[in-house]
Amino acid sequence: MSEYYPAPIDTSGVTLSEDLKALTERLAENVHENWALGRLNDGWTYGTVRDDLHKETPCLVPYDQLPESERDYDRNTAMETLKAIIRLGYRIVPQKEECADEA
C-alpha cells in the first residue's frame, strides 16, 4: 500500500461572516447527532470510559453535555465544511422568511 498524504481544500484564506459563524454551532450539534446515531446503530452504548471491545463511550450524551474539547472537534468539522463550500465558489444564503401579512 502506498503512503497516504492528506490534501484537504485550502481554507486558510476564507473568513466566515457572523451569520455563518452562528450557523457553525448548529451544524456542530448536528455533526454530533449524526455521529451518535451511527454509534447507536452499530450497537454502542453509554459508558463512563471509552471501551472499544464492549462498544461503550462517554460521548453518547446530548451535545450540550459533551466536554468542551469534544464540542470543539465538532465545531471545527462544521467550520471547515462551511469554509470548503465557500472556497469551492458556493454561497450560503439564508432563506427569507415570509411575512405573516403575505400569507
C-alpha positions in Angstrom: 0.0 0.0 0.0 1.3 3.4 -0.9 1.8 6.1 1.7 -1.2 8.5 2.2 -0.8 12.2 2.1 -4.0 14.1 3.1 -4.7 17.1 0.9 -7.7 19.0 2.2 -9.0 22.0 0.5 -7.0 25.1 1.5 -9.4 27.2 3.5 -6.8 29.4 5.2 -7.9 32.5 3.3 -11.6 32.0 4.0 -13.3 34.2 6.6 -16.8 33.3 7.7 -19.4 36.0 8.1 -21.0 36.4 11.5 -24.2 34.6 10.2 -22.1 31.6 9.2 -20.2 31.6 12.5 -23.5 31.3 14.2 -24.5 28.5 11.9 -21.4 26.7 12.8 -22.7 25.8 16.3 -25.9 24.4 15.0 -24.0 22.3 12.4 -21.6 21.1 15.1 -24.5 19.9 17.1 -25.8 18.1 14.0 -22.4 16.5 13.4 -22.6 15.1 16.9 -26.2 13.9 16.5 -25.2 12.0 13.3 -22.1 10.5 14.9 -24.2 9.4 17.9 -26.9 7.9 15.8 -24.3 5.9 13.9 -22.7 4.6 17.1 -26.1 3.6 18.5 -27.0 1.9 15.2 -23.7 0.0 15.4 -24.5 -1.3 18.9 -22.6 1.2 21.0 -23.9 2.3 24.5 -23.0 4.9 27.0 -20.1 4.1 29.3 -18.0 6.2 31.7 -14.9 5.4 29.7 -14.3 4.5 26.1 -14.2 0.8 25.6 -13.9 -0.4 22.0 -14.2 -4.0 22.9 -17.6 -3.5 24.7 -18.6 -0.6 22.4 -19.0 1.9 25.2 -18.3 5.6 25.1 -18.9 8.6 27.4 -19.7 10.7 24.4 -23.2 9.2 23.8 -24.8 12.2 25.5 -26.6 15.3 24.2 -24.2 17.9 22.5 -24.5 20.4 25.4 -23.3 17.7 27.8 -20.1 16.9 25.9 -16.8 18.1 27.2 -15.7 21.3 25.5 -12.9 19.5 23.8 -15.4 17.2 22.0 -17.6 20.2 21.1 -14.5 22.0 19.7 -13.8 18.9 17.5 -17.4 19.1 16.1 -17.2 22.9 15.7 -14.0 22.5 13.7 -15.6 19.9 11.4 -18.6 22.2 10.8 -16.5 25.3 10.3 -14.1 23.6 7.8 -17.0 22.3 5.9 -18.5 25.8 5.6 -15.2 27.2 4.6 -14.7 24.5 2.0 -18.1 25.2 0.5 -17.2 28.9 0.2 -13.7 28.1 -1.2 -15.3 26.0 -3.9 -17.2 29.0 -5.1 -20.6 28.5 -3.5 -22.6 31.0 -1.4 -24.7 30.2 1.6 -27.7 32.5 1.8 -30.4 32.0 4.4 -33.9 31.6 3.0 -36.0 34.7 3.6 -38.9 34.2 6.0 -42.3 35.1 4.6 -44.1 37.9 6.4 -47.3 36.9 8.2 -49.1 39.7 6.2 -48.2 37.9 2.9 -49.9 34.6 3.9 
